Structures are given as C-alpha cells and as structure tokens.
Amino acid sequence: MQNGEEGFNYARYAGAVEEALNRLAAKNGAVDTRQIQLETSVPKDLIIEVLDRGMVDFPERIDEIVDSEEGKEWKR
C-alpha cells in the first residue's frame, strides 16, 4: 500500500471506523480490529493506519481498540 501518496483520503476510513465503533459491542470496554474489519470491509492495514494517526474518536463506552494478532492497542 502506498501510504505516502499525496491526497490519500484517510478521513474517509477514519469515519467508517468511527461508525463501526458506534454499532459494535464492546467487551470490557474493548473492541478488536478484526470486529471493525468485519463490520466495515476496510482493510486491516488502513484501520491500523488511521488508529496510529489518532484520527478516530472513540465513543464513551469504548476505552480501547486492540489488535490481538499483532499485540497492539489504542486507548481513548
């Protein structure tokens, strides 16, 4: 994936992730990236990219997003 491309619209994917977070069930305040991927069909690397860039606002009921396969986590 060419993440360095000028004009790539990460905001579109961040919005899709935020919408999914509003619909997904959280377990102990956590959601897994796999759940987001299944809900949105956004590729996992793009989900991770927008999370790493801090572009996703977490709903109040979600404290963290975890990637159990990679051992990463993002907290509100």
HELIX and SHEET records of a PDB file:
HELIX    1   1 TYR A   10  ARG A   23  1                                  14    
HELIX    2   2 THR A   33  THR A   40  1                                   8    
HELIX    3   3 LYS A   44  ASP A   52  1                                   9    
SHEET    1   A 3 ALA A  30  ASP A  32  0                                        
SHEET    2   A 3 GLU A  64  ASP A  67  1                                        
SHEET    3   A 3 LYS A  72  LYS A  75 -1                                        
END                                                                             
